[in-house]
Amino acid sequence: MHVIFFGPPGVGKGTQALIIAGRMGWAHISTGDMLRAHVREGTELGRQAKAYMDQGLLTPDELVIDMFMARLAEIGGRGFVLDGFPRTLRQAEALDAALARDGRAIDVAINITAPDEVLLERMQARAAESARSDDTPEAMRKRLDVQKPPADLLAHYRDAGKLRDVDGRPAVEAVTDAIAAALAAVGPD
Ligand code: AMP
């Protein structure tokens, strides 16, 4: 199955994507992890992306789409969970086109949600643990606004009947169960 995970920062999207991919034996693709690896390794892509990432901004589509497509080609025909891609409608359209060339399509997009207040509290707790001085309340609110899945992106999947909203507030295991139930309702594999 080909699944996308959407959600704002702090909602547990990455945690859930890893759990579900592991449980189902699907590939897990996180463009954030890939970009962080480029930054660590000091590649040209990493150098360009770092300026955006450090400011809590999205990295431009041109940089992210090629990197993602190379990874998608690597995993072949396997099932996958996408964690952090697509972030824009343009990325979604590039993804649709690439899958369609192989006669494939996204099966379902899981949209994990929580109210801003809950997310800001979680981000504050995380910042306190890591003592990040740049995590002011204003910076967190801005990051939340910038990093939330945009309305046109969600509408793209909602209009196709593929979006499933899942409440991200309960404990991790309860959210995993809700996601597993949503996936089971879509199909067997
Ligand atoms: P994440 O770990 O998914 O929160 O991503 C960390 C950072 O990497 C984001 O703040 C963006 O700057 C960048 N990034 C990751 N995925 C994408 C994407 N699909 N489009 C644009 N920027 C991305």
Residues whose N, C-alpha, C, O or C-beta is under 5 A from the ligand:
A	BS01	AMP	T31 G32 D33 L35 Y52 M53 G56 L57 L58 T59 V64 D83 G84 F85 P86 R87
